[in-house]
Amino acid sequence: MQRSSRGLREVCRLLGYSRQAYYQYQKSSVNQSFKEDLVIQQVIRHREIQPRVGGRKLLEMMEPFIKDHTIEMGRDQLFDLLRNNDLLIRRKKRSKPLTTDSNHWMRKYPDMIRAIVLNRADELWVSDITYIQLPKREFGYLSLVTDAYSRKIVGFCMNHNLSADGPVSALKMALKGRINTGSLIHHSDRGTQYCSDAYVSLLIDNRIGISMTQSGNPKDNAIAERVNGILKQELLKDVYPNMKQAFQAVASAVDIYNRVRMHSSINMMTPEKAHTETGPISRRWKSRSFKQKQEVS
C-alpha cells in the first residue's frame, strides 16, 4: 500500500498535479459516468413508449429530468452519448407502393388553404393515406385525418386495399369526435379515394369545404405527410406479421402520438392538449402549407 502511494505521488509529481487534484478528478469522472448512466436509462424508458424518437426530441422531453439531476448536457453531448451506446436511430429506405392516383375523370377541387389562419380545432382537417409493410411484399393501407390546428389525429382506419372504404371510415370517426361545429375545411390530395362520390358526399352532407392540392408535391399537404412520417419513423415497426397486429400497433401508436408525444409545431404540447386550446399557438418552425398567426412574445 505504501509502495503504491509512493508510486502515485511520483506519477503526480511528473505530471505536475497534486494527489488532491488527482482524487478530485477521479471523483468527477465517476460522477460524470453516473450521470451519463442516468441519462441512458431515461432514454431507454422513453424509447419503450416511442421506439424511434430522435435525439433532438429526446433532449426536449428529458429537459426537466436533466435539470432535476443537475446534469449539464447539450445536443452534441447527447448525440455523442447516444452514438457511443449504439442508441442513434438509423432510418431505412424502402420501396413504397403508390397510394395516390390523380389521373382520373372525377371532379377535382381547388386549393382553399394557402392563406388560411387557424384559431381553433376543427377548422381545417388534412387527410392522407400511407402504407404499412406486411410479409411477402404485401401492404396494409392506413387512412388518417388530422386536425391542422392541434396536430391531433382525429380519424384513422386500416384497410386491405386502396378503395375509398378506408378514408370514408377514417372521416366518419373524425366526424363522430368533432367538438366544434363552426366552419371546417377538408384538405387532401386529388386521389380517387378523396374524389369519390362516397367521400365527397359525406363532406357535403356535413357542410365541410373541400380543398385539394394542385400538384403531386408533398409540401402541398405537408402536415399530413409529417404525421405519416412521425408514425412510421418513431412509433411503428418496419414490418408486421399480419393485418391484425398491424392494426393493434397503429391504434397504440395513434394513442401515443395524440396523448404522449410533444410537438414543436404546437409549442411542445401534446395534440390532445392543443386540441382544447383556442387562439394562436407558438411554434418552433414555420409551415409552408399555410400561414398561422404567431403568438406575440
Secondary structure, DSSP 8 states (H G I E B T S, - for coil): -HHHHHHHHHHHHHHT--HHHHHHHHHHHHHHHHHHHHHHHHHHHHHHHSTT--HHHHHHHTHHHHHHTT----HHHHHHHHHHTT-----------------SSS-------TT----BSSSEEEEEEEEEEETTTEEEEEEEEEETTT--EEEEEEESSSSTHHHHHHHHHHHHT----S--EEEE---HHHHSHHHHHHHHHTT-EEEE-SSS-GGGGHHHHHHHHHIIIIIS-S--SSHHHHHHHHHHHHHHHHHT--BGGGTTB-HHHHTT-BS----SS--SSS-------
